[in-house]
């Protein structure tokens, strides 16, 4: 199996295995599915963290209604009806005002926390270091695990407008914070600065050795070639810049140092070796 290392960003990488004899078109479709599922899980982890702490998202109507009631309360000096609304035992007000504040039982929420932690670990770039490839089947299982944990926390279900509910049902139409999802029909696979044509086999580009490892990238059609990989990673670049800066400071200090008192030292005397062998090194003239 050829090992493809996909770098869609510094913090988002994954491995994918494919036989060299497989068509590039099939590989692109499978890899796009893995890419989109990885984004979906990362978004679920982020939104579920907020869900655990502050409850479901309010609808636009609820937000507008609360804003109107708050404005009326400020103008009349009376407390609004939203502040007198009955709250659950685990209510925690959302500072942003986007969520209802009706969090689930913290003890029950531990199950969801563990599930989210496992899901985040499974799609992190650390899996590249451990040489663990991803598959769409495995990632779909992780989403089902998250769905089950959410149902335990909220057995009554989440509102349709909540991002977590939309992600679990596959109806989410927004954009992710990191990048947009890719389309399997228009995505392009790039390696070594060139596009891999869909009608060819992977072996036509990487050879017949199935133990080959390549670094590839996905790109939407029409965006041109993706950026080339830098010669060194960010951490090495920082270390090199720090070393060169330190050297510059040392050279600057040496240039500014005009002290010549060292010329009176024994080691600076050009006749010291000759005097040592002649036995006259301890002679002092007055």
ABEGO torsion letter per residue (X at the ends): XBBBBBBAEAABBBBBBBBAABBAAAAAAAAAAAAAAAAAAAAAAAAAAAAAAAEBBBBAAAAAAAAAAAAAAAAAGBBBAAAABBBBAABBBBAAGABAGBBBBAAAAAAAAAAAAAAAAAABAAAAAAGBBBBAAAAAAAAAAAAAAAAAABAAEBBAABAAAAAAAGABABBBAABBBBBAAABBBBBGGBBBBAABBAAAAAEABAABBBBBBBBBBGAEBBBBBBABBAAAAAAAAAAAAAAAAAAAAAAABABAAAAABAAABAAAAAAAAAGAAABBBX
